[in-house]
Amino acid sequence: ETNTPAAGDVSPEQSVIRHNALYNLGYRLVQFPYAQPPLTTEDLNGSFDEIVLLVYYPFRRDDVEAFLAKQSLNEASDYEISAKLDLLKRYCSWFHQTANDKCNNFDTVQMDVSIPFRYVEDFYQSVFGYETDAGNGRNEGDDGIPDYRTADYYRLAYWFTHDRVSRNENSEDLGVTVPVSILSPPWDDCKESLTSEWKEWELNK
């Protein structure tokens, strides 16, 4: 996680320096509408929104483009391909391999969208409780603790994972994935535009 410039904890210039430092350390932006769930049960909608989610991926766009181009031309040996995938699995267990002929965008790699969603859900449960059965959340009022699944941010994350992403026209080829940007900062927070889209979907469903 890292704060966006809108968080106001540092100046916009210092925020850029921080993001560039994180990028140089190998962290990349997950294009998932991430917010930090509340740290207390007293405010169900008290998520911290001026934040984005990062993941470790110590490879740059030029590295990915060069390797995939070489692979598409059958210039990469089986050993070289295997070694590259082993390296990815070692440092980036989340990496979702895609079909070579569908990988024309060298600006992103793919992650299973359930990974950031499970992280969000586990965060909620660590605060609101793990007393849930599959699909059955704690009832509001049990021990005075509300059902986290009714929180605005949780509903946004759930919609993005289970409704919006699953409608992706490439989902048959790529699986249900979310892009991870391998471009250097500035990093854009996608929450604002997705929140507007979610609210419109809520009205029309």
Helices and strands as residue ranges (DSSP letters): E 2-3, G 5-7, H 12-24, E 27-30, E 51-52, E 54-56, H 61-72, H 78-91, E 95-96, G 100-102, E 108-112, H 114-128, G 142-144, G 148-150, H 152-159, I 160-164, G 165-167, H 171-174, E 177-181, H 191-204
